[in-house]
């Protein structure tokens, strides 16, 4: 079973050029059984041509789609609101759809939490039924992400690590823009019941952001009840960035680390992602 997770930024590239056809072509090239999407617009307005993007992509790719909004805004015309959120695409139909918006309303050090949300549902895959969750967490503070993850895990109920999946608790694949890297403390909430597919079976560096020279791995796929066998980052030029030396870690390893990584393999991977101008996507393959 092959899964793709991608923050499509409402179908725009790094220069804010809208091209939903390019998004569809890239999804098709990944040949994924299930696709987890973030920042998908539905009748939002001019920035996305007022399209219902998940409906358009589902029809274009001949897949089944479901959608859950995270943010909304009044439309200038018509009775409905425009929304933006998360979505799922699959070759099979969806059942048991759950949509949640993480209403973290408290103010943390004078800054209100960025809204987050998720959509989860069950579908039939080549290795049997599985539940999938597409989510986008806050990019602002670790405390916000911790609170949102606690809500999310309470809703999706991952399989117990020792007992594995069952009919009542099928395998779970959770993916999306988590706003933090897997080693960050707040994501330890996931490691109790899920495994980071890239850490188990990844190849390359796994970096997905920023789009024009990725150096952070915030787009991730976590799996429970299945065994990851392959994980990589998909750019328009192919799978990349390729393997290279590990980046330094520590409190002062920020900007300096980007200049210090001069390996030919990493530079080639960055050039490939830079040419695409669209954010790289995380792709993982798992088996029962």
C-alpha positions as CSV (number, residue, x, y, z in Angstrom):
1,X,0.0,0.0,0.0
2,X,1.4,3.4,-1.1
3,X,0.4,6.6,0.7
4,X,1.2,10.2,-0.3
5,X,0.9,13.1,2.1
6,X,1.2,16.6,0.6
7,X,0.5,20.2,1.7
8,X,-0.6,21.6,-1.7
9,X,-0.9,25.3,-0.5
10,X,-4.3,25.6,-2.3
11,X,-2.6,24.5,-5.5
12,X,-0.1,27.3,-5.7
13,X,3.7,27.1,-6.2
14,X,6.4,29.1,-4.4
15,X,5.6,32.2,-6.4
16,X,1.9,31.9,-5.7
17,X,1.0,30.8,-9.2
18,X,-2.1,28.6,-9.2
19,X,-1.8,25.4,-11.1
20,X,-4.2,22.7,-9.9
21,X,-3.5,20.6,-13.0
22,X,0.1,20.3,-12.0
23,X,-1.0,19.1,-8.6
24,X,-3.1,16.4,-10.2
25,X,-0.3,15.3,-12.5
26,X,2.1,15.0,-9.6
27,X,-0.4,13.0,-7.5
28,X,-1.0,10.7,-10.5
29,X,2.8,10.2,-11.0
30,X,3.1,9.1,-7.4
31,X,0.7,6.1,-8.1
32,X,-0.5,6.2,-4.5
33,X,-3.4,4.1,-3.3
34,X,-4.4,6.9,-0.8
35,X,-3.5,10.6,-0.8
36,X,-3.6,12.8,2.3
37,X,-3.8,16.5,1.4
38,X,-3.6,19.7,3.5
39,X,-4.4,23.4,2.7
40,X,-7.1,22.4,0.2
41,X,-9.6,25.2,-0.7
42,X,-13.3,24.9,-1.2
43,X,-14.8,28.0,-2.9
44,X,-12.4,30.2,-1.0
45,X,-12.2,33.0,-3.6
46,X,-9.8,34.3,-6.2
47,X,-6.6,32.7,-4.8
48,X,-8.0,29.3,-5.9
49,X,-10.4,30.4,-8.6
50,X,-13.3,29.7,-6.3
51,X,-13.1,26.0,-6.9
52,X,-14.1,23.1,-4.8
53,X,-10.6,21.7,-5.2
54,X,-11.1,18.2,-3.7
55,X,-14.1,17.6,-5.9
56,X,-12.1,18.8,-8.9
57,X,-9.1,16.6,-8.1
58,X,-11.3,13.6,-7.4
59,X,-13.0,13.9,-10.8
60,X,-9.7,14.6,-12.6
61,X,-7.9,11.6,-11.0
62,X,-11.0,9.3,-10.9
63,X,-10.6,8.8,-7.2
64,X,-13.0,9.1,-4.2
65,X,-12.5,12.2,-2.1
66,X,-13.6,13.5,1.3
67,X,-12.9,16.9,2.9
68,X,-12.9,18.5,6.3
69,X,-12.6,22.3,6.7
70,X,-10.3,24.0,9.2
71,X,-10.8,27.7,8.4
72,X,-13.6,29.6,6.9
73,X,-14.4,33.1,5.6
74,X,-17.5,34.8,4.3
75,X,-17.8,34.9,0.5
76,X,-18.4,38.1,-1.3
77,X,-21.3,36.6,-3.1
78,X,-23.6,33.6,-2.6
79,X,-25.0,32.1,0.5
80,X,-22.1,29.8,1.5
81,X,-18.7,30.4,3.2
82,X,-15.4,29.7,1.6
83,X,-13.3,27.1,3.5
84,X,-9.8,25.7,3.6
85,X,-8.8,22.4,5.2
86,X,-7.6,18.8,4.8
87,X,-8.7,16.1,2.4
88,X,-8.4,12.5,1.5
89,X,-8.3,10.7,-1.9
90,X,-8.6,7.0,-2.4
91,X,-9.2,4.5,-5.2
92,X,-12.0,3.1,-3.0
93,X,-14.9,4.7,-1.3
94,X,-14.7,6.2,2.2
95,X,-16.7,5.2,5.2
96,X,-16.8,6.5,8.8
97,X,-15.7,10.0,8.0
98,X,-14.8,12.2,11.0
99,X,-13.9,15.9,10.8
100,X,-12.5,17.8,13.7
101,X,-11.3,21.4,14.1
102,X,-8.9,21.8,17.0
103,X,-10.5,24.7,19.0
104,X,-7.5,25.6,21.1
105,X,-9.0,28.9,22.3
106,X,-6.5,29.8,25.1
107,X,-4.0,32.5,24.7
108,X,-0.4,31.4,25.2
109,X,2.0,34.3,26.0
110,X,-0.3,36.8,24.3
111,X,-0.7,34.8,21.1
112,X,-3.8,32.9,20.2
113,X,-3.3,29.4,18.8
114,X,-3.4,28.9,15.0
115,X,-6.4,26.8,14.1
116,X,-5.7,23.1,13.3
117,X,-7.8,20.3,12.1
118,X,-8.1,16.8,10.7
119,X,-10.2,14.6,8.5
120,X,-10.2,10.8,9.0
121,X,-12.0,8.0,7.3
122,X,-11.7,4.3,6.5
123,X,-11.2,2.8,3.0
124,X,-10.3,-0.6,1.5
125,X,-6.6,-0.8,0.4
126,X,-4.6,-3.6,-1.4
127,X,-3.8,-5.0,2.1
128,X,-7.2,-4.7,3.6
129,X,-9.2,-2.0,5.3
130,X,-7.3,0.8,7.0
131,X,-8.1,4.2,8.6
132,X,-6.4,7.3,7.3
133,X,-6.0,10.8,8.9
134,X,-4.9,13.9,7.2
135,X,-4.0,16.8,9.5
136,X,-2.5,20.2,9.7
137,X,-1.2,21.3,13.1
138,X,-0.3,24.8,14.3
139,X,3.1,26.2,13.1
140,X,3.3,28.7,16.0
141,X,4.1,27.1,19.3
142,X,4.9,23.6,20.7
143,X,2.3,24.0,23.4
144,X,-0.4,24.5,20.7
145,X,0.7,21.4,18.8
146,X,0.8,19.3,21.9
147,X,-2.8,20.2,22.8
148,X,-3.9,19.6,19.2
149,X,-2.2,16.2,19.1
150,X,-3.9,15.2,22.3
151,X,-7.3,15.9,20.8
152,X,-6.4,14.2,17.6
153,X,-5.2,10.9,19.2
154,X,-8.3,10.8,21.3
155,X,-10.4,10.9,18.2
156,X,-8.6,8.4,15.9
157,X,-7.7,5.8,18.5
158,X,-4.5,4.2,17.1
159,X,-4.0,0.4,17.4
160,X,-2.3,-0.7,20.6
161,X,1.4,-1.2,19.9
162,X,1.5,-4.8,21.2
163,X,-1.9,-6.1,20.0
164,X,-1.7,-4.6,16.5
165,X,-4.7,-3.9,14.3
166,X,-8.1,-5.7,14.6
167,X,-11.5,-5.6,13.0
168,X,-12.7,-3.0,15.5
169,X,-9.4,-1.1,15.4
170,X,-7.9,-1.3,11.9
171,X,-4.4,-0.1,10.9
172,X,-4.0,3.7,11.1
173,X,-2.0,6.0,8.8
174,X,-1.7,9.6,10.0
175,X,0.0,12.1,7.8
176,X,0.2,15.8,7.2
177,X,1.9,19.1,7.9
178,X,2.7,18.6,11.6
179,X,4.5,22.0,12.0
180,X,7.5,20.3,13.8
181,X,10.1,17.7,13.1
182,X,9.8,14.2,14.4
183,X,12.5,14.7,17.0
184,X,10.7,17.6,18.6
185,X,9.3,16.9,22.0
186,X,5.6,17.5,21.2
187,X,5.6,14.8,18.6
188,X,6.6,12.2,21.2
189,X,2.8,11.8,21.8
190,X,2.7,10.0,18.5
191,X,5.6,7.6,19.2
192,X,3.7,5.8,21.9
193,X,1.3,4.2,19.4
194,X,2.6,5.0,15.9
195,X,5.9,4.8,14.1
196,X,7.5,7.4,11.9
197,X,7.6,5.8,8.5
198,X,10.6,7.8,7.4
199,X,12.6,7.0,10.5
200,X,12.0,3.2,10.0
201,X,12.3,2.9,6.2
202,X,13.3,6.3,4.9
203,X,15.8,7.0,2.2
204,X,17.4,10.4,1.7
205,X,17.1,13.3,4.1
206,X,13.3,13.5,4.2
207,X,13.3,17.4,4.2
208,X,10.1,18.9,2.9
209,X,10.1,22.7,3.7
210,X,10.7,25.4,2.5
211,X,9.7,24.5,-1.0
212,X,12.6,26.2,-2.7
213,X,15.4,24.6,-0.6
214,X,14.0,22.2,1.9
215,X,15.9,21.7,5.2
216,X,13.1,20.8,7.7
217,X,11.0,17.6,7.8
218,X,7.6,18.8,8.9
219,X,5.5,16.8,6.4
220,X,5.4,13.2,7.9
221,X,3.6,9.9,7.7
222,X,3.1,7.9,10.9
223,X,1.8,4.4,10.8
224,X,0.2,2.0,13.3
225,X,-0.7,-1.7,12.8
226,X,1.4,-2.0,9.6
227,X,5.1,-2.3,8.7
228,X,6.7,0.6,6.8
229,X,8.9,-0.8,4.0
230,X,9.8,2.4,2.2
231,X,9.6,6.2,2.7
232,X,10.9,9.1,0.7
233,X,10.3,12.7,-0.4
234,X,8.7,13.3,-3.8
235,X,9.7,16.3,-5.8
236,X,8.6,17.2,-9.3
237,X,11.9,16.0,-10.6
238,X,11.6,12.6,-8.9
239,X,12.3,11.2,-5.4
240,X,14.7,13.3,-3.5
241,X,16.6,14.9,-1.9
242,X,19.0,11.9,-2.1
243,X,21.1,10.6,0.8
244,X,23.8,12.9,2.1
245,X,25.5,13.7,5.4
246,X,23.3,14.3,8.4
247,X,22.8,17.9,9.5
248,X,24.2,19.1,12.8
249,X,21.9,19.3,15.8
250,X,21.8,21.6,18.8
251,X,20.5,25.0,19.8
252,X,22.9,26.9,17.5
253,X,22.6,24.7,14.4
254,X,20.0,26.8,12.7
255,X,21.0,28.9,9.7
256,X,24.7,27.8,9.8
257,X,23.8,24.2,9.0
258,X,22.3,25.1,5.6
259,X,25.6,26.7,4.5
260,X,27.7,23.9,5.9
261,X,26.0,21.1,3.9
262,X,27.9,21.2,0.7
263,X,27.7,17.6,-0.5
264,X,27.0,17.1,-4.2
265,X,24.2,14.7,-3.4
266,X,22.3,17.1,-1.2
267,X,22.9,20.0,-3.6
268,X,21.5,18.0,-6.4
269,X,18.4,17.1,-4.4
270,X,17.8,20.8,-3.6
271,X,18.1,21.8,-7.2
272,X,15.6,19.2,-8.2
273,X,13.1,20.5,-5.6
274,X,13.9,24.1,-6.4
275,X,13.0,23.6,-10.1
276,X,9.6,22.3,-9.1
277,X,8.7,25.5,-7.1
278,X,6.1,23.4,-5.3
279,X,6.5,22.0,-1.8
280,X,7.9,18.4,-1.7
281,X,5.5,15.6,-0.6
282,X,6.1,12.7,1.8
283,X,5.4,9.3,0.3
284,X,5.5,6.0,2.2
285,X,4.8,2.3,1.5
286,X,3.6,-0.1,4.1
287,X,2.6,-3.8,4.3
288,X,0.6,-5.9,6.7
